[in-house]
Amino acid sequence: MDRHDLRAALRAAGVADGYYRIEGVHEPGPTPPDFLFLRRTGDGAWETGAYERGAYRTISRHPSEEAACAHLWQLLM
């Protein structure tokens, strides 16, 4: 599953838009105070994590977009 597939699956599952941010695919507005995220790093890896109290905290790094999508899915379900 890639980021676009993940977004579609989360919508189909009824996960509220404000619970997550997927870089380049879904950026909720206005920005919620807390949410889970998926983003690409400068070195080509992928991160999943949480944005809380104005700070990003990485939970896990992944070698592929597919692995990162699977992890964000698990966190949200």
C-alpha positions in Angstrom: 0.0 0.0 0.0 1.3 3.5 -0.8 0.3 6.8 0.7 -2.7 7.3 -1.6 -4.0 3.8 -0.9 -3.6 4.4 2.8 -5.5 7.7 2.6 -8.4 5.9 0.8 -8.4 3.0 3.3 -8.5 5.4 6.2 -11.4 7.3 4.8 -13.2 4.1 4.0 -12.7 3.0 7.6 -14.1 6.3 8.9 -11.0 7.6 10.6 -11.4 11.3 11.2 -9.3 13.6 9.0 -7.8 15.4 12.0 -6.2 12.3 13.5 -3.4 12.0 10.9 -1.2 13.8 8.3 0.3 12.0 5.3 3.0 14.1 3.6 1.9 15.1 0.1 -1.4 13.4 0.3 -3.4 14.6 3.3 -2.7 17.7 5.4 -5.7 18.6 7.7 -6.6 22.2 8.0 -6.7 23.9 10.3 -3.8 22.0 11.9 -5.1 20.0 14.8 -3.2 20.2 18.1 -2.3 16.5 18.1 -2.1 14.0 15.2 -0.1 11.0 13.9 2.0 11.5 10.8 3.8 9.8 8.0 6.6 11.6 6.2 9.7 11.1 4.1 13.1 12.0 5.6 16.0 13.7 3.9 17.9 10.4 3.6 15.1 8.6 1.8 13.7 6.7 4.8 10.1 7.1 6.0 9.0 8.0 9.5 5.8 7.6 11.4 5.2 9.5 14.6 3.1 11.9 16.6 2.8 15.6 16.7 2.0 16.8 20.2 2.2 20.1 21.9 3.8 21.7 18.9 6.6 19.1 18.5 7.1 16.2 16.1 8.2 13.0 17.8 9.3 10.1 15.6 7.9 6.7 16.7 9.6 4.6 14.0 11.7 4.8 10.9 11.0 2.6 7.9 13.0 1.6 4.8 10.0 1.8 2.5 6.8 3.8 2.0 4.9 0.5 2.2 6.3 -0.4 5.6 5.5 3.1 6.9 2.0 3.0 5.6 1.4 -0.3 7.3 2.7 1.1 10.5 0.5 4.2 10.4 -2.5 2.0 9.6 -1.8 -0.1 12.7 -1.4 3.0 14.9 -4.8 4.4 13.7 -6.7 1.2 13.8 
